[in-house]
Amino acid sequence: MFESLPGLLLLVPLLTAFLIRLIPRHLSRVAAVAGALVALLLYFFLVSVPLDFPPEAAIEWRLWRQNWELSVGTWTVMRLLYVAAAALFLLTVFWAQEGEFVAAGLASLSPLAASLMLPFAPAAVALTLATMAMVVMVQAGKHVSAAASLRYFLLTSLALPFLLLAGWMLISEQLVFADVVWRLLAVGLALLLAGFPFHIWVRPLVSEAPSLALLFLFGLVHVVFLVFTFDLLQDSSFLDNNDRFHTLLRWSGIATAVVGVILTWRPQSHRHLLGALLLLDLGCAIVAVSLGSEGLRPALLLVSGRFISLFLILAALRLAQRQSVPDAALSASSLFHQIPWSTLLFAYGLFSLVGLPLTPGFAGRWALLALAADHSLLSAAVLLFALTGGTVGLLIYVCKLDRPSRVTEPIVERTLAPRNLIAPLLLAFAFVLALLPQPLLTFATYLATLLA
Amino acid sequence: MALVYFVHHLVRSLITMTLPTLFEWIERFDFLRGMPAAYLLLLAGAVVVVIWDWRVSLLALTLQYLVAGLLFIEILEPRLAIIKVLVGLFVTLMLFFTGRQVGQHYRSPHRPPVDTERDDSLHGPPVTAWLTPDRLPFRLLLALLLIVLVLALAGRPGYQLPAVPAAVNVAVFGLSGLGLLGLSLTTKPLPAGMALLMVILAFELFYNSLEQSVTMLAMLAIVNLAITLTIAYLAQAHRPAVLLPE
């Protein structure tokens, strides 16, 4: 069984995704539990792999004419991926998602795992296949408009030619390509990581995608994208001392963050605001990538902060919907008086996504700013200015939530019903995590050391 | 008895009939190899971008894959080049079935007013229904400008891609430019998908001259099929609710 590990990690999720797709919609909870069990099964299967060797070594297989490698670092990332996926699938038991969330999620786990074990070119192909599974998750079978999904699909698919060409040139190690390869790579990575000017799919997608699909995409899938990127940058001698590449990537990230900040000033809805803040965070992650191997730890902290912040925000929106507050009213005044805890959770999640102090998102933001200041004071200053602008825009939006309305709406969230305790509990958990970030910091440092 | 004998003889003739081999087919179309194939590709690409009707565009895309096979022969073994053509034909077949299912939504949005006295079942729809009366000149102009630019630049030494013949060079620049143009001119999945497939075809023409391993060939074939499946899914999802059966 150990000898066929890559094959199992590739085929089991695909087969079970197909079977789960056949489960009728009224048994969606059964599908969710089945999906979670499969992800946990893969997690325990990985745990059983004997990895008693140093982090710089790896197990190798020769399968389907390809060399597959599993290092301690990628093994840890894959376990994280399966556990998080299992948790998200299980969450759909209580938080129903439209469309084929579980099936598409399982189907995407297969190419994501492959991309962590394969050499660069096949890994890039695997990532492209994973984004196609994400398209199904994001569109969620809705028969209205596919504009957001289409834009995401087209832009991420266009990354493949650039990455494959750049990868071939890097492997060939011919100096004649030295001037071209970094340009191709910069464009390919900007397409993959939603860097400026290829960020245009983020806000429409955030407006239309199901909530847990956003967590899956911007949390789990982006971790794999970042690991793939750092792996590529570390293995290449062409890029080590190539300041132009790193500078171009850095300014693409900063531009993405600035665009996000500008969009926070007049959001048309809470989802638009969320999209804008995600752009800010994605931009920061690209800046972390541009800082070389030292940027891996801040990048991992940013993604984990993003995951937690997104979860808080989306949970608050879900709780508000469960309280029968109409969706349109979520941008209306007196929200705080109707559902105070959910509103607090929503606002706290937004502040965490910006990366303000006393929020879970602060650890990653601070690590990035400190590292960026070491490399380039100008970029750190621009980033800080952008974060400040984003904070002001966010404060203006949050303050509107508390404006009293003309009509007195009934108070909803003041009883001690179990569902009214979820928001306070989540807030308390997030606040404790913000005050005691040491476990998160230690894990990020450990993972960065394994992957470096 | 005579009828049975005739049928038996006919079937036997069909079984023993020899079909042309792959190399014989290549020899028959030898006159198209090189620059004629590149020009045909550009023409077909322009049709994909300019003409709105999915049926005409798909026919042009099919022609592209067939003609691209002649260019793939310049850079790959013929047996591998034929795989590219077969994958392309599978792709167009899948898009055809998708188009049949959602095609009503992809007809020109600016069809001329229906002539109530004209019976389309007898005469077929008017030709102008296959075009975009208001945007055709604009799309045609852009496509022509791009083709002129490609032909002007592709011949210059500074724009010669490494390790590819001149015809493939023209085809790579032309198809990728037309594909990107097509992507920017549409918001619908089916036309956008065809444009994306053109870009991927252009990329494959260049990449396969550098990297000729069977594994990457197979992976790119899977990518093409996966792109087509995704486009089909999005095209189905994009149908307006009014077109769905009650």
HADDOCK unambig.tbl for C-alpha pairs under 7 A between the chains (distance, minus, plus):
assign (segid A and resid 132 and name CA) (segid B and resid 230 and name CA) 6.46 0.50 0.50
assign (segid A and resid 141 and name CA) (segid B and resid 237 and name CA) 6.40 0.50 0.50
assign (segid A and resid 142 and name CA) (segid B and resid 237 and name CA) 6.08 0.50 0.50
assign (segid A and resid 143 and name CA) (segid B and resid 237 and name CA) 4.59 0.50 0.50
assign (segid A and resid 143 and name CA) (segid B and resid 238 and name CA) 5.88 0.50 0.50
assign (segid A and resid 143 and name CA) (segid B and resid 239 and name CA) 6.29 0.50 0.50
assign (segid A and resid 143 and name CA) (segid B and resid 240 and name CA) 6.60 0.50 0.50
assign (segid A and resid 143 and name CA) (segid B and resid 241 and name CA) 6.27 0.50 0.50
assign (segid A and resid 144 and name CA) (segid B and resid 237 and name CA) 6.76 0.50 0.50
assign (segid A and resid 144 and name CA) (segid B and resid 238 and name CA) 5.93 0.50 0.50
assign (segid A and resid 144 and name CA) (segid B and resid 239 and name CA) 6.87 0.50 0.50
assign (segid A and resid 144 and name CA) (segid B and resid 240 and name CA) 5.75 0.50 0.50
assign (segid A and resid 144 and name CA) (segid B and resid 241 and name CA) 6.35 0.50 0.50
assign (segid A and resid 145 and name CA) (segid B and resid 237 and name CA) 6.89 0.50 0.50
assign (segid A and resid 145 and name CA) (segid B and resid 238 and name CA) 4.94 0.50 0.50
assign (segid A and resid 146 and name CA) (segid B and resid 234 and name CA) 6.04 0.50 0.50
assign (segid A and resid 146 and name CA) (segid B and resid 237 and name CA) 6.31 0.50 0.50
assign (segid A and resid 146 and name CA) (segid B and resid 238 and name CA) 5.11 0.50 0.50
assign (segid A and resid 147 and name CA) (segid B and resid 187 and name CA) 6.76 0.50 0.50
assign (segid A and resid 150 and name CA) (segid B and resid 189 and name CA) 6.56 0.50 0.50
assign (segid A and resid 161 and name CA) (segid B and resid 203 and name CA) 6.23 0.50 0.50
assign (segid A and resid 165 and name CA) (segid B and resid 207 and name CA) 6.87 0.50 0.50
